[in-house]
């Protein structure tokens, strides 16, 4: 393998190297002050994040899973309720629904890997309380159609925007369509901190006030607890890192789009590739191709020094943990077919042109 150019699937250290002085200076400043939790850095980052997403409020939490969990709590969703979502996602989308006491009801996807709005209404029952569309790969779901359905049936829409910070549809940002938008700041996301982190966006002041308390034990102040809450706060150092990185995000997203478009132009004759519509700007958290030869192609690329991933090889409804939900193989044929064909290629703003070209050449050589 040494004779081939090495292309890591991701290289987080490169981004840190570019921002090392800013980040280390801020680390020293915060460490010297001794204010590590719920301080000015978090407040500033929340304000900047909400402004960036075009929402009234943003609340920093411990991770993206808690962002969804707290959104469900804020809306009073719990035992006996149903929440419609997709089986084509990371497991966190479903376990948050399970752990709130509700039941995830899955709906198959379309060609864009996102929930198919045409299949949502048939899944609605008298117990349905919300829809959680997942903006997978950094492409916003068909929100106009989803919101129309939610309005018709009086349902909440919670956006799982974990992979889509900065993505737009009709010039609106991810996280600004639903009652809440839920983001992950995990290191593998396009806006990430140096560990776990999450953010909830909303335009609803009542929800905003609730989120501020539920993430901090249910405390109204240091001495008074209004309700039993949780301990899930985005700490000052992580918030400061997010604040440093946010001004760079648009240019990073644009670089990822340029890489994606180069991939698409040069690979479309051999594999299935994502195609953007005129009214959308995905952020390409992942660049996913699809082919009947996925496994042998992945092995071929590995031999040539190109690291790839699969997002995700086992749909949620076929996970061991989902057995009690009663789903079987064949229930969601598009999701299941795609899971055997999809392959995520390396894509991140720090990729060099020779690495991009090597990925393209390596894929095309296989065919």
N, C-alpha and C positions, 0 to 999 in steps of 0.2 A: 504493500500500500504506500510505502514511503516515496515511490517514484511519482505518485499522483499528487496533485494539489489537494490539500486538506480543506474541506469546507464543513465546519461544525454546524449543527442545526441551529445553535444559538451560541453567542459569545458575549456574556454579560459584562465581562471585564473590560471590553473595548469601550463601552459607554461610560463606565466609571473613569477610565483613563482620561477621557475627554473632559470630564467634569470634576476631576480629582481635587483640584484646589478649592473650588467652590464648596464641595461637599465636606472636605476635611476642615476647612475654616469654620463652617457652620457647626460641625460636630464639636469643635473646640469651644465655640461660643456658647452653645447650649449646655455643654458639660460644665463650663465655668459658672454659668448662671445657676445651675442646679434645679431648673424647672423642667421636668421631664414628661409630665402628663397634663393634658387639658390646659395648655398654655397658649401663648400668642401665636406660636408657629402653626398650631392646628387651626386656630381661628382664622388666620390669614389664608391658609391653604384651602379651608372650606369656602371662604368667600371667593377666592380666585377660581376654584373648581366649579362652583355654582354659576359664576359669571361665564366661564368657558362653555359650560353645557347649556346655558340659556335658561336656567331655572332660578327660582327665588332663593332656594336653600340647598345646602349640602352638609352632610354629617359624616365625619370620619369614624369608622369602626375598625374592629380588629382584622377583618378579612371579608372577602366577597360573599362567602356563604352566610355570614351573619347579616350582611346587608339585605339579603333576601329574607332570611329568618325574621329579622326585626320588622321588615315591611309587612310580612304576613301577620305578625303580632299586632302591629299598629292598626291593621284593618279588621282586627277581631276574628280572623280566620283560625279555625281550630277543629275540634272533634266533630266528625260527621260531615265536614265540608269537603268539597272537591275543588281541585285546582287543575286547570288544563295546561299542559306543557308538551314538550317534545321528548321523545326517547333518544334523540340525536344531540347529546350534550354531555358535558362532564357530570359526574354523579351528584355533585353538590346541588344542582338544580332540583333534583328529586328528593334528596335526603332532608333538605330544609322543610319541604312540604310534609314529609313523613313525621319529622320530629316536632312539628307544630301540632300534630294530631290529625291532620287532614289527609286526603288521598290524592296522589297524583294521577291524573287521567291523561294518557298519552294520545297524541295526534301525529300522524305521519308528516313527513317533510315534503318539500318541493325540490326542484332541481338546484335551488340555491342553498340547500342544506338546512334551511330554516323551516319553521312550522308552516304548513299549508293552510291558509285561511279558509279555503273551500271545504276543509274537512272538520273545522272547529264546531260548527253549529250542531252537527250530528252527535257530538260528544257532550253537549250541554244537557244537564239534568236540573231538577229542582234543588239539588245540593251544590251546584256549581257556584262558586263565589268569585273566582278570579281566573285570569289567563296570564301565564308567564311565557311570553315569546323570548327565545334566546337568539341574540344577534351573533350567531356562530361565524367564525373566521373573520369577524370584524365587519360584517355586512348586516345592515339593519333589516329586520324582518319587514314584511308588507304591512306597515303599521296603519295605513289608512283603512284597509279592509278589516284589520283586527279591531281597531277602535270603533268602527261602524258596528261590528258584531257586539262588542262589549256594551255599547250604548243601547242597542236594541234589546239586550238581555239583562241590562243593569248589572254588569260585571266590572270588577276592578281589573286594570291592566298593570302588571308589575314587569318592568323590563329587566331581563337578565342581560346587562350590558357589559359583562365581565371582560369580553374580548373586543370591545368596541369604543374605547375612549376616543372621542373626536370624529367618529364616523357620522356622516350626514345623509339624510334623505329629504329631498325638497328643501334643502338648506337648513333643516332642523337637526340638532345634534342628538345622538343617542342619549337616552336618559331624560329627555324632555317631553316624551310622548305620553308616558303612563302616569299613574298616580305617584309612583316612585320609579327611579332608575337605580339599578344595583350594579356596582362596579367592583372589580377586584384590582388590587395594586400588587399582586403577586409578581415575583421576578420574571415570570414568563409572559407577562402582559406588556402591551405596547407603551403604557405609562406604568412604571413600577418603582417600588421602594426597595429597600435592602432587607426584605423579609416579607412577612404577611401584612396586608393592609386592605382596607375596603372603604367604599364611600357610597352613601345613599343621597340621591338628588330628589327634590320634590318642590312643588309649588304650594303645597298645603301646609299652612302654619301649624295646625293642630298636630299633624303627623311629625313635623319638624320638632316641635316641643316634646312630643312623646319620645322620639328617637334620641334626643339629647339626654333624657333621663334613663331610658331602658338600657343604653350602652354603659351606664355608670351606676349600676346597682339599683336603679329606681330612685336615686336621690334627688331631692329638690335642692338641697344644699348639703353642706358637710354633715349636718346633724339630723336632717329630716328625710325619711324614706317614704315616698308616696305609695310605691308598690314594689313587689319583688321583681328585681330586674336582673341584669347580667353584667359581666365584666368584660367588655369588648371595646377598647378604646384605641384609636390610632395615636401612638405616642408622638412626642414632640420631634424626636430625631427623624422618624419616618415621615412625618408631615413636612418637615423642613426639606427633606430630600425630594418629596413630591413637589414641593413649591419651587425648588430649584429646577426641576426637570420640566414642569408644565410649560414654560415659555418656549421650550425647544420642540414641543410635541407636534405642532403643525408641520415643521420641516422634516421631522422624523417620519411622520405619516406619509408625507409627500414622497420621500425617498423610497419608502416601502411600496407605494403605489407605482413608482417608476420601475422598480424591480419587477413587480407583479406584471406590469404591462409588457415588459421585455420578455418575461417568461411566456406570457400568453401568446405574443406575436410569434415566438420561435418554437413553441411546443404544440400549438393547436392542431397541427397536422397529424400528430401521433398520439396525443392523450386528450381526455376531456379537461377543459380549463375553465376558470371562472370568467364570466363576461359581465361587465358593469353596464348599468343603464344610465341614460343621460342625467337622470335626476338624483343619482346616488354617488357617494364617495365613501367606499369602504376603506378601512384602515389596514387590511391585510395582516391581522394578527397571525393568521396562518395563510399560506398559499397552498391550496389543495388541488391536486390533479386526480383524475380517476382513470383506471384502466383495468381490463380483465387480467392483466399480467402483473398486478401490483406486487405480489410477494417476490417473484423472480426479478422484477425491476428494482425493488428495494435492495435485494442482495447484490445485484449488479452495481448499483450506485455505491453501496458500502465498499465494494472492492476497489472502486475508483476514488475513494476518499470522501464521498458525499454522504453526510449523515442525514437521515430522514426520520420522520415520526408518523404515527397513524392516530388521527383524532376523529373518531374513536373506534377501535376494532370490535368492541362488544357493546351494542346498544344498551341503554339503561334497562329496558324491559326484559332483557335476557341475562342480566346480572344475577348471581346467586342471591344477592340481597333483595331482589325484586320479586322473588318467587311467589310470595303471598299476595301480590297484586293480581295474580291470575292471568297474566299474559303468556302467550306462547309464540314460538317461532312461526313466522308467517303473518302475524297480526299487523305488522308495519313493513310491508314489502319494500318500499323505497328506501327506508332507513337501513333495512337489513342488506339490501343489494349494495347500497353505497358503502356500507361498513366493510365489505369484502373487496372494494375497488379503490378506496381513497388512499392517498399518500400525500403527506405534507412535506414540501420542499423547504430548504433553508431560506428564510427571509427576515432580514433585520437591517436597519439603516446603515450600520457600519460595514456591511458587506462590500468588498472590493469588486471592481468590474471583472477582473480575471477570475474571481470566485463565481460570480454570476454566470459568466461565459462557460466556465467548467461544468456547472450544474446543467446548463442547457445542452452542451455538447455531450455530456455523459448520458442524459436521458435519450437524446436523439440517436446516439450510437447504438443503444440497446435495440431500437426499432429498425 
